[in-house]
Structure formats: C-alpha cells, structure tokens
C-alpha cells in the first residue's frame, strides 16, 4: 500500500527511466511520446499562445499517463535538464518556455469525468491538460454542471485553476479553487519523484495540507506537475442567460470627454455598490467594460445576466448611461477580440450557446499584459490616466488592439477570507487587465513602453503599481508581468502584489515539497532564505 497522500507510482532519483529510450515521436512504454528537433510537431510544441516567446528545448515530452509523467520528470532530472510544465500554453510571459531543457506537455491528458477522491467521496476530475472548452462541454453535456472558470476556450486548466481562475459565473459561484477538494501532483521531495495526492481535508498539520492549499491560487509551475484536479459540489449553470453588447463611439467621446469620465465612474460606482458578499440582486450579473484605444473606434460594454427577467439588466444598462450625452449603440465591430454579431442590444439564449459565443482566445500574436485588483470606485487620477493614454497617438504604432479591460468581480468570491485559499484578494469589486497586441517584432519595445507608461500613470499615487490594501489590492498571478520584479531580485514587488500575506505559507510549502527548486521560473515562489 502507498503511504497516505502518495501514489505507489514513484521512482527514486537515480533509477533508470523508461521514457529515456524513446525515439522522436515514438510511443513510450508508459504511453507518452518524446518530440525531438526535426519532428514536424517540434516548433509548434515549443511555442505557446503568445508569439513573443519561443524556445529550443532538448525535447518535449507529451505525457501519456501517471507513470509516464513520473518517469518523464525523473528522466529529465537524471539528465540534468530543467523541466517546465505546459498545459494550454497561454502563459503571458515566457515561464513555460525552456531553452535546452525539457517541456513536460500535458495537452494529451485532457479527460473530464466523474471520479472519487482519496477518501472515496464523489468528485469531478479534470486532468491537467484539459482546456476550458474540454471542461465546459464534458461537465455540461454529461453531468449538467459547470466550473466557474474563464471564457477563453483554449486556456489550459492546469495553470488556470492553480492561479485561482475566474469567469462569468464567478460572482454567483465563486472562483475555481473555491470548489477544489484534491490535487494529484507529481512532486520531487527528498530526492524522490512521486505522485502525491493532497486533499482539502488532510490534517491541517500535514505537509499535504500545505501542498493542497498552495494550489488554490499559488500559481502554476511552482510545486510540481498537476495531473488532476478534483472538484466537489459544482454548480448547475443557468438554463438561459441574457447577453448584452453596447458601444460608445470614440468619435462621440472625443467631442464629449466628460462622457468618458462619467461612463467609467458609473461602472466603478455600480460595482463598488453591488459586489459585496451579501449582494443578492446583481450576483448573477457579470460585466466587462472594454476601454479601447481611440483608434479602435468604440468603447464596448459586454454583460451577461443569468435570470429570465431582464429588468435588472436594463436597470444596470440605464445606470451606465446616466448623465451621458453620447448614446450607446449596438456593437458593430470587435473590441478586444470580441464581437457579438447581433442586431439588438440584448439577446436571451441558452447558457451553453452563450458560453460558445463569448469564448474567443484571440489570434496568435505578440502580446503584453498587466493587471490590478480594484477595491473601490475609480479615483480621478485613475480616470485621467485612462483618458490621457487611450487618446494618445504614437507615430508608427498600431494601437487598435490596445485596451484596458475592466471585469466585474466580488459577490460570492468575497465570501471567503484572504488566507482561506492561496489567492488572497477577497474584497475587490473589479479586476483590470491591461492588454496590447501586435505582430511585428520590431514593435516590441514601443508596445512594452506604451503599456508600462499607461500602467504607471494610472497608479501614480502608489508609486506606479496597484499597491495592496489601498484603492487597489495588487495584481493577478494568472496575468503575470515581469515588470513587477523577478525571483532573482531582492524583495520583488510581485511576491507582495500576487500573494500578499499568504506568501510566507507558500514559501513553507515550497521548502517542503521542492527543496531543490526543481520547478522555477522568473516569478516563481522562492525558497525561504
């Protein structure tokens, strides 16, 4: 029998690994494949979604089973090769790229099924290589439930969940990790590579308790290779939802700058008022305000409302237009990669079809991202900076795909205490994502400088970053930004901005489960000094 929390599938470092003898592309004895340079899949599997990043690994290992994942990691360590783990490949920075090392690719492990946790209780099991779309289609069609995760269909569950993923149902159903009960993780502890199961109900003093907790928002690539997530008591999605998409023309906003200010004030004030843990009326409303650059043509407000009576949605939309001279129209072209091709401002449709409609991952381009949690309504400094930078033109730059996306947040998310899960931001009312996209590598420096300038201007009052426990509350680990510091620096800001007071316990888990720092990247959890 395996020890509690540890699978019998384990190989001590130093033993021969069965995956080591695989030839390029040949199935391994444990079901996996090694993809070497020269294989037609190599270039694709060496590069993730963001075209800014590519690498030349020694090989990519497509894990085929539990035993294969254990053996593949052990083989990499025996060869002295650094491993990185990739699921969907959507990391915003280059954390899953790996020159001369090994990329452990989980994308063929994408099952979603009913299962049992290690105590025998029923769960829904999601493998680490599953995408959001795998999760939604399987859970809904087979079991009539869903996970309150993100809208981008091709994002991998492996990284999305471990960072505390959220989506359009999170205000009514919480974060992904609020439903998590167990993780099955390939770890390297005491020189042994093994499959460890860590459960929410493990004794609080056990090492497994820290390992489970670390995966409730501690970020991907820090503690091991997550093969499976187990969820319990998943919510049923609403049978139908209303989708709304309205826009304000930049041509009108430039004539009436006060309308831009009022729109942002209206949005921020509404969600500051209606996002607390006791909110009842608007818990089922999720809205996204896309403040595009002026060259895009329009500012867009997307909304999803989960009840049959559209009156609260109409009241929300009226609140957004209060005091504006410019009138909203039906959205007519894409903003931030999303276009609802409907001739009306709102439309009711089955939830699953609505989820299909709102699931773009965008084109494969070069991109840069920043983020912030917002605890209160926007200040004049915030709004002035949005206006200044989104109306600024830069000769030679195409900024039509540059925007500040403001997502509603809170409600059920804010029912939890900051230390209950590793993700600590539990009283925010909005989450912001700063985005810019382009295709020409020669434009890298210009786009990075533009987004950095915008971000620093917005948070000028707190030294250019969304400081914790102020109007803002740090940044989101799943939208990583190396401008917030890197692990090789002394006291980098990301440790505080992503994790707040929870960072000490994450470092404790790191010491226990990865004392040799096998799993590391530019913003990983560092070992205690």
C-alpha positions as CSV (number, residue, x, y, z in Angstrom):
1,X,0.0,0.0,0.0
2,X,1.2,3.5,-0.8
3,X,1.5,5.9,2.1
4,X,-1.4,8.3,2.7
5,X,-1.3,11.0,0.0
6,X,1.4,9.3,-2.1
7,X,0.8,7.0,-5.0
8,X,2.7,3.8,-5.4
9,X,3.8,5.1,-8.8
10,X,7.2,6.5,-7.9
11,X,10.8,6.3,-9.0
12,X,13.7,7.4,-6.8
13,X,16.2,9.7,-8.5
14,X,18.9,7.6,-9.9
15,X,16.8,4.7,-11.2
16,X,16.6,4.1,-14.9
17,X,13.7,5.9,-16.5
18,X,11.7,4.0,-19.1
19,X,11.0,7.2,-21.1
20,X,14.7,7.8,-21.7
21,X,15.0,5.4,-24.6
22,X,12.1,6.8,-26.6
23,X,12.9,8.0,-30.1
24,X,11.4,11.1,-31.6
25,X,7.7,10.7,-31.7
26,X,7.7,7.1,-30.8
27,X,5.1,6.0,-28.2
28,X,6.9,5.3,-24.9
29,X,6.3,2.1,-22.9
30,X,4.2,4.1,-20.5
31,X,2.1,5.8,-23.2
32,X,4.0,9.1,-23.7
33,X,6.0,10.5,-26.6
34,X,9.2,12.5,-26.8
35,X,9.2,15.1,-29.6
36,X,12.7,16.0,-30.7
37,X,14.1,18.7,-33.0
38,X,13.3,17.7,-36.6
39,X,9.9,16.3,-35.7
40,X,7.2,18.3,-37.6
41,X,5.5,19.0,-34.2
42,X,8.6,20.4,-32.5
43,X,8.2,24.0,-33.5
44,X,4.5,24.2,-32.6
45,X,5.0,22.4,-29.3
46,X,8.0,24.6,-28.4
47,X,5.9,27.8,-28.6
48,X,2.8,28.9,-26.6
49,X,0.0,31.2,-27.5
50,X,1.9,34.4,-27.1
51,X,4.2,34.7,-30.1
52,X,6.7,36.8,-28.2
53,X,8.0,33.6,-26.7
54,X,9.6,30.6,-28.3
55,X,12.4,28.3,-27.1
56,X,14.6,25.4,-28.2
57,X,14.2,22.6,-25.6
58,X,16.2,19.5,-25.8
59,X,12.8,17.8,-26.3
60,X,9.2,18.0,-25.5
61,X,7.6,15.1,-23.5
62,X,3.9,14.5,-24.2
63,X,2.9,12.8,-21.0
64,X,0.7,9.8,-21.6
65,X,-0.2,8.5,-18.1
66,X,0.6,9.0,-14.4
67,X,3.5,6.6,-14.6
68,X,4.8,8.3,-17.7
69,X,4.7,11.8,-16.1
70,X,6.6,10.4,-13.1
71,X,9.2,8.7,-15.3
72,X,9.5,11.7,-17.7
73,X,10.3,14.1,-14.8
74,X,12.7,11.6,-13.3
75,X,14.5,11.1,-16.6
76,X,14.8,14.9,-17.1
77,X,16.4,15.3,-13.7
78,X,18.7,12.3,-14.3
79,X,19.9,14.0,-17.4
80,X,20.4,17.3,-15.6
81,X,17.7,19.0,-17.7
82,X,15.5,21.7,-16.2
83,X,11.8,20.8,-16.6
84,X,8.9,23.2,-17.3
85,X,5.3,22.3,-17.4
86,X,2.9,23.3,-20.1
87,X,-0.9,22.7,-20.4
88,X,-2.7,25.1,-22.7
89,X,0.4,27.2,-23.4
90,X,-1.3,30.6,-22.5
91,X,1.3,31.9,-20.1
92,X,1.5,35.7,-20.7
93,X,5.3,35.7,-20.0
94,X,7.9,33.1,-21.1
95,X,7.6,31.0,-18.0
96,X,6.8,27.7,-19.8
97,X,9.5,28.1,-22.5
98,X,12.7,26.3,-22.0
99,X,16.0,26.5,-23.9
100,X,18.0,23.3,-23.7
101,X,15.7,21.8,-21.0
102,X,12.5,19.7,-21.2
103,X,9.0,20.9,-21.7
104,X,6.6,18.4,-20.0
105,X,3.5,18.9,-22.1
106,X,0.2,17.7,-20.6
107,X,-2.0,18.6,-23.5
108,X,-2.9,14.9,-24.3
109,X,-4.1,14.4,-20.7
110,X,-7.4,16.3,-21.1
111,X,-10.0,14.0,-19.6
112,X,-13.0,15.3,-17.6
113,X,-15.0,12.7,-15.8
114,X,-16.8,11.6,-12.6
115,X,-14.3,10.2,-10.1
116,X,-13.6,9.6,-6.4
117,X,-11.2,11.4,-4.2
118,X,-8.7,9.6,-2.0
119,X,-11.3,9.3,0.8
120,X,-13.9,7.8,-1.5
121,X,-16.2,10.8,-1.9
122,X,-17.6,11.6,-5.4
123,X,-15.8,14.3,-7.4
124,X,-15.5,15.7,-10.9
125,X,-12.0,15.1,-12.1
126,X,-10.3,17.5,-14.6
127,X,-6.9,16.4,-16.0
128,X,-4.1,19.0,-16.1
129,X,-4.0,19.2,-19.9
130,X,-7.8,19.9,-20.4
131,X,-8.8,23.2,-21.8
132,X,-11.6,25.4,-20.6
133,X,-13.7,24.1,-23.5
134,X,-13.0,20.5,-22.6
135,X,-14.2,21.3,-19.1
136,X,-17.4,23.1,-20.2
137,X,-18.5,20.6,-22.8
138,X,-17.9,17.5,-20.7
139,X,-19.3,18.7,-17.4
140,X,-22.4,20.3,-19.0
141,X,-23.3,17.6,-21.5
142,X,-22.5,14.6,-19.3
143,X,-23.4,15.9,-15.8
144,X,-25.3,19.1,-16.1
145,X,-22.8,21.1,-14.0
146,X,-20.1,23.6,-14.8
147,X,-16.9,25.1,-13.3
148,X,-16.9,29.0,-12.8
149,X,-13.8,29.4,-15.0
150,X,-12.7,31.7,-17.7
151,X,-14.1,32.5,-21.1
152,X,-11.1,31.8,-23.4
153,X,-11.8,28.3,-24.7
154,X,-8.2,27.2,-25.3
155,X,-6.7,28.2,-21.9
156,X,-5.4,25.1,-20.1
157,X,-7.0,24.1,-16.7
158,X,-3.5,23.2,-15.3
159,X,-2.4,26.8,-15.0
160,X,-5.8,28.5,-14.9
161,X,-7.1,26.7,-11.8
162,X,-3.8,26.8,-9.8
163,X,-3.8,30.6,-10.1
164,X,-7.4,31.0,-8.8
165,X,-9.2,31.2,-12.2
166,X,-12.4,33.1,-12.5
167,X,-15.1,33.8,-15.2
168,X,-18.5,35.0,-16.0
169,X,-20.2,32.9,-13.3
170,X,-17.8,33.7,-10.5
171,X,-19.9,36.5,-9.0
172,X,-22.6,33.9,-8.3
173,X,-20.5,30.8,-7.9
174,X,-17.0,31.8,-6.7
175,X,-13.6,31.1,-8.1
176,X,-12.5,27.7,-9.5
177,X,-10.5,27.0,-6.3
178,X,-13.5,27.6,-4.1
179,X,-14.8,24.2,-5.4
180,X,-11.4,22.3,-5.4
181,X,-11.0,19.4,-3.0
182,X,-8.0,17.5,-4.2
183,X,-4.9,17.8,-6.4
184,X,-2.8,14.9,-7.8
185,X,0.7,16.3,-8.3
186,X,4.0,14.8,-9.4
187,X,6.4,16.1,-6.8
188,X,10.1,15.9,-6.0
189,X,10.5,15.6,-2.3
190,X,13.6,14.2,-0.5
191,X,15.1,13.2,-3.8
192,X,12.2,11.1,-4.8
193,X,9.9,11.7,-7.8
194,X,6.4,10.5,-6.9
195,X,2.7,11.1,-7.5
196,X,1.2,12.8,-4.4
197,X,-2.4,13.4,-3.6
198,X,-3.2,16.4,-1.5
199,X,-6.7,16.9,-0.2
200,X,-8.6,19.8,1.4
201,X,-9.4,17.6,4.4
202,X,-5.9,16.3,5.1
203,X,-4.8,17.1,8.7
204,X,-4.0,20.8,9.0
205,X,-0.5,20.0,10.3
206,X,0.3,17.6,7.4
207,X,2.6,18.6,4.6
208,X,-0.2,17.5,2.2
209,X,-2.4,20.3,3.6
210,X,0.1,22.9,2.6
211,X,0.5,21.4,-0.8
212,X,-3.2,21.4,-1.5
213,X,-3.6,25.0,-0.2
214,X,-0.7,26.1,-2.4
215,X,-2.7,25.0,-5.5
216,X,-5.6,27.3,-4.5
217,X,-4.0,30.4,-6.0
218,X,-0.3,29.9,-5.7
219,X,0.2,29.8,-9.5
220,X,1.4,27.2,-11.9
221,X,4.9,25.8,-12.2
222,X,5.9,26.2,-8.6
223,X,5.4,22.9,-6.7
224,X,5.1,20.1,-9.2
225,X,3.2,18.7,-12.2
226,X,-0.5,18.8,-11.6
227,X,-2.0,15.8,-13.3
228,X,-5.6,16.1,-11.9
229,X,-7.8,18.5,-10.1
230,X,-10.8,17.1,-8.2
231,X,-13.9,19.3,-7.6
232,X,-16.9,18.8,-5.5
233,X,-20.4,20.2,-5.4
234,X,-20.1,22.0,-8.7
235,X,-22.9,24.4,-9.6
236,X,-25.5,23.9,-12.3
237,X,-25.3,26.7,-14.9
238,X,-28.4,28.8,-15.5
239,X,-30.7,27.4,-18.3
240,X,-30.6,30.7,-20.1
241,X,-28.8,34.0,-19.9
242,X,-29.1,37.4,-21.4
243,X,-26.2,38.7,-23.4
244,X,-25.8,42.4,-24.0
245,X,-23.2,44.3,-26.0
246,X,-23.4,48.0,-26.4
247,X,-20.8,50.5,-27.6
248,X,-20.0,54.2,-27.4
249,X,-18.3,55.7,-30.4
250,X,-14.9,57.3,-29.8
251,X,-15.9,59.9,-32.3
252,X,-18.6,61.0,-29.9
253,X,-16.5,60.6,-26.8
254,X,-13.8,62.8,-28.2
255,X,-16.4,65.5,-28.7
256,X,-17.7,64.9,-25.1
257,X,-14.7,63.9,-22.9
258,X,-16.9,64.3,-19.9
259,X,-18.9,61.3,-21.1
260,X,-15.9,59.0,-21.0
261,X,-15.2,60.1,-17.4
262,X,-18.9,59.6,-16.4
263,X,-19.1,56.1,-18.0
264,X,-16.0,54.9,-16.1
265,X,-17.3,56.5,-12.9
266,X,-20.7,54.9,-13.4
267,X,-19.2,51.4,-14.0
268,X,-16.9,51.7,-11.0
269,X,-19.5,53.1,-8.7
270,X,-22.1,50.4,-9.6
271,X,-19.8,47.5,-8.8
272,X,-18.5,49.2,-5.7
273,X,-22.1,49.2,-4.5
274,X,-23.2,45.8,-5.8
275,X,-20.2,43.4,-5.3
276,X,-20.2,42.7,-1.5
277,X,-20.6,39.1,-0.2
278,X,-24.2,39.8,0.8
279,X,-25.2,41.1,-2.6
280,X,-28.4,39.4,-3.8
281,X,-29.9,41.3,-6.7
282,X,-26.9,41.6,-9.0
283,X,-25.0,38.4,-8.1
284,X,-25.9,36.9,-11.4
285,X,-24.6,39.9,-13.4
286,X,-21.1,39.8,-15.0
287,X,-20.0,42.8,-17.0
288,X,-16.8,43.8,-18.9
289,X,-16.0,47.3,-19.9
290,X,-13.5,47.4,-22.7
291,X,-11.8,50.8,-22.7
292,X,-10.1,50.5,-26.1
293,X,-7.6,52.9,-27.6
294,X,-9.3,55.7,-29.6
295,X,-8.1,54.1,-32.9
296,X,-10.2,51.1,-32.3
297,X,-13.4,53.1,-32.9
298,X,-15.6,52.3,-29.9
299,X,-15.7,51.6,-26.2
300,X,-17.7,48.4,-25.5
301,X,-19.7,47.1,-22.6
302,X,-20.4,43.3,-22.6
303,X,-22.8,41.9,-20.0
304,X,-24.2,38.5,-19.0
305,X,-27.3,38.3,-16.8
306,X,-28.5,34.9,-15.6
307,X,-32.2,35.3,-14.9
308,X,-35.2,35.3,-17.2
309,X,-36.5,38.7,-16.1
310,X,-34.3,41.2,-18.0
311,X,-35.4,44.2,-15.8
312,X,-32.2,44.2,-13.6
313,X,-30.0,44.1,-16.7
314,X,-31.9,47.0,-18.2
315,X,-31.6,49.0,-14.9
316,X,-27.8,48.3,-15.0
317,X,-27.5,49.5,-18.6
318,X,-29.5,52.6,-17.7
319,X,-27.2,53.3,-14.8
320,X,-24.2,53.1,-17.2
321,X,-25.7,55.8,-19.4
322,X,-26.8,58.1,-16.6
323,X,-25.6,61.6,-17.2
324,X,-24.0,60.9,-20.7
325,X,-24.7,62.9,-23.7
326,X,-23.3,60.2,-26.0
327,X,-25.8,57.4,-26.5
328,X,-24.9,53.7,-26.6
329,X,-25.5,51.8,-29.8
330,X,-25.3,48.2,-30.8
331,X,-21.7,47.0,-31.0
332,X,-20.8,46.8,-34.7
333,X,-17.2,45.6,-34.7
334,X,-14.7,43.9,-32.5
335,X,-13.2,45.3,-29.4
336,X,-10.6,43.3,-27.6
337,X,-11.2,40.3,-29.8
338,X,-14.9,40.0,-29.1
339,X,-17.8,40.8,-31.4
340,X,-21.4,39.8,-30.8
341,X,-22.9,39.8,-34.3
342,X,-26.5,40.6,-33.2
343,X,-28.7,43.4,-34.4
344,X,-30.1,44.1,-30.9
345,X,-28.6,45.4,-27.7
346,X,-29.6,42.3,-25.7
347,X,-30.5,38.8,-26.5
348,X,-31.5,35.8,-24.5
349,X,-30.0,32.4,-25.3
350,X,-29.2,29.1,-23.7
351,X,-26.3,29.3,-21.4
352,X,-24.2,26.8,-23.3
353,X,-24.7,28.7,-26.6
354,X,-23.9,32.0,-24.8
355,X,-20.7,30.4,-23.5
356,X,-19.8,29.4,-27.0
357,X,-20.4,33.0,-28.2
358,X,-18.1,34.5,-25.5
359,X,-15.2,32.1,-25.8
360,X,-12.6,33.7,-28.0
361,X,-8.9,33.2,-27.3
362,X,-7.9,35.7,-30.0
363,X,-5.4,35.5,-32.8
364,X,-1.9,34.2,-32.1
365,X,0.0,37.4,-31.9
366,X,2.6,39.1,-29.8
367,X,1.1,40.5,-26.6
368,X,1.9,42.2,-23.3
369,X,-0.4,42.2,-20.2
370,X,-0.7,43.9,-16.8
371,X,-3.3,43.6,-14.1
372,X,-4.8,45.1,-11.0
373,X,-7.5,44.4,-8.4
374,X,-9.8,47.3,-7.6
375,X,-11.3,47.5,-4.2
376,X,-13.2,50.8,-4.6
377,X,-14.6,53.1,-7.3
378,X,-12.0,54.7,-9.6
379,X,-10.3,57.9,-8.5
380,X,-9.9,61.0,-10.7
381,X,-6.2,60.0,-11.1
382,X,-7.2,56.6,-12.5
383,X,-9.7,58.0,-14.9
384,X,-7.5,60.9,-16.1
385,X,-4.7,58.4,-16.9
386,X,-7.1,56.2,-18.9
387,X,-8.2,59.2,-20.9
388,X,-4.7,60.6,-21.5
389,X,-3.2,57.3,-22.7
390,X,-6.1,55.9,-24.6
391,X,-6.4,59.1,-26.6
392,X,-2.6,59.4,-27.1
393,X,-1.3,58.7,-30.6
394,X,2.2,57.3,-31.2
395,X,3.6,57.8,-34.7
396,X,4.2,54.4,-36.4
397,X,2.3,52.4,-33.8
398,X,-0.9,50.5,-34.4
399,X,-2.8,50.7,-31.1
400,X,-6.2,49.4,-32.4
401,X,-5.7,46.3,-30.3
402,X,-4.7,48.1,-27.1
403,X,-7.2,48.4,-24.2
404,X,-7.9,48.4,-20.5
405,X,-10.4,45.6,-19.8
406,X,-12.4,46.1,-16.6
407,X,-14.2,43.0,-15.3
408,X,-16.8,42.9,-12.5
409,X,-15.7,40.9,-9.5
410,X,-16.7,40.1,-5.9
411,X,-20.0,38.8,-4.5
412,X,-19.5,35.0,-3.9
413,X,-15.8,35.5,-4.4
414,X,-15.7,37.8,-1.4
415,X,-17.4,35.4,0.9
416,X,-14.1,33.8,1.7
417,X,-11.3,35.0,4.0
418,X,-7.9,36.1,2.5
419,X,-6.0,33.2,4.0
420,X,-8.6,30.5,3.3
421,X,-7.1,29.9,-0.2
422,X,-3.7,31.0,-1.5
423,X,-5.3,33.7,-3.6
424,X,-5.8,36.5,-1.1
425,X,-7.8,39.2,-2.8
426,X,-11.2,38.7,-1.3
427,X,-12.7,42.2,-1.1
428,X,-12.2,43.5,-4.6
429,X,-15.0,44.7,-6.8
430,X,-13.3,44.8,-10.1
431,X,-10.3,43.2,-11.8
432,X,-8.4,45.1,-14.6
433,X,-6.4,43.6,-17.4
434,X,-4.2,45.9,-19.5
435,X,-3.6,44.5,-23.0
436,X,-1.7,45.3,-26.1
437,X,-1.3,43.1,-29.2
438,X,0.9,43.4,-32.3
439,X,2.6,41.2,-34.9
440,X,5.9,42.9,-35.9
441,X,8.8,42.1,-33.6
442,X,10.3,45.5,-34.4
443,X,7.4,47.0,-32.5
444,X,8.1,45.1,-29.2
445,X,9.9,47.9,-27.4
446,X,7.2,50.5,-28.4
447,X,4.3,48.4,-27.2
448,X,6.0,47.4,-23.9
449,X,6.9,51.1,-23.3
450,X,3.3,52.2,-24.0
451,X,1.6,49.8,-21.7
452,X,4.2,50.4,-19.0
453,X,3.6,54.2,-19.3
454,X,-0.2,53.7,-19.1
455,X,0.0,51.5,-16.1
456,X,2.4,53.7,-14.1
457,X,0.2,56.7,-14.9
458,X,-2.9,55.0,-13.6
459,X,-1.2,54.1,-10.3
460,X,0.9,57.2,-10.0
461,X,-0.4,57.8,-6.4
462,X,1.0,54.4,-5.3
463,X,4.4,54.6,-7.0
464,X,3.3,53.2,-10.3
465,X,1.9,49.9,-9.1
466,X,-1.6,48.8,-7.8
467,X,-0.4,48.6,-4.2
468,X,-2.2,46.2,-1.8
469,X,-4.8,47.3,0.8
470,X,-5.4,50.7,-0.8
471,X,-8.0,51.6,-3.5
472,X,-6.3,48.6,-5.3
473,X,-5.1,45.3,-4.0
474,X,-2.2,44.0,-6.0
475,X,-2.1,42.0,-9.3
476,X,-3.4,38.7,-10.6
477,X,-0.9,35.8,-10.7
478,X,-2.5,34.4,-13.8
479,X,-1.8,37.6,-15.7
480,X,2.0,37.6,-14.9
481,X,4.1,40.7,-15.6
482,X,7.8,40.6,-15.2
483,X,7.9,44.4,-14.7
484,X,6.7,43.7,-11.2
485,X,10.0,42.1,-10.4
486,X,11.7,38.7,-10.8
487,X,12.8,36.0,-8.4
488,X,16.4,36.8,-8.7
489,X,15.9,40.3,-7.3
490,X,15.8,41.3,-3.7
491,X,12.2,41.9,-2.4
492,X,10.5,42.0,-5.9
493,X,7.0,43.5,-5.9
494,X,5.3,40.5,-7.4
495,X,5.5,38.5,-4.2
496,X,3.5,41.1,-2.4
497,X,1.2,42.0,-5.2
498,X,0.2,38.5,-6.2
499,X,0.1,36.8,-2.8
500,X,0.0,39.5,0.0
501,X,0.3,37.9,3.5
502,X,0.0,34.4,2.0
503,X,3.5,34.4,0.6
504,X,5.1,33.1,3.8
505,X,3.0,29.9,3.7
506,X,3.7,29.4,0.0
507,X,7.4,29.5,0.7
508,X,6.9,27.0,3.5
509,X,5.2,24.6,1.1
510,X,8.0,25.2,-1.4
511,X,10.6,24.3,1.2
512,X,8.7,21.1,2.0
513,X,7.8,19.9,-1.5
514,X,10.5,21.4,-3.8
515,X,13.6,22.0,-1.6
516,X,15.9,21.6,-4.6
517,X,13.9,24.3,-6.6
518,X,13.3,21.9,-9.5
519,X,10.2,23.9,-10.5
520,X,11.1,27.5,-11.1
521,X,10.7,30.4,-13.5
522,X,11.2,34.2,-13.5
523,X,8.4,34.8,-10.9
524,X,8.2,31.5,-9.1
525,X,7.7,31.1,-5.4
526,X,11.2,31.2,-3.9
527,X,12.7,29.1,-1.1
528,X,12.9,30.6,2.3
529,X,16.4,32.2,3.0
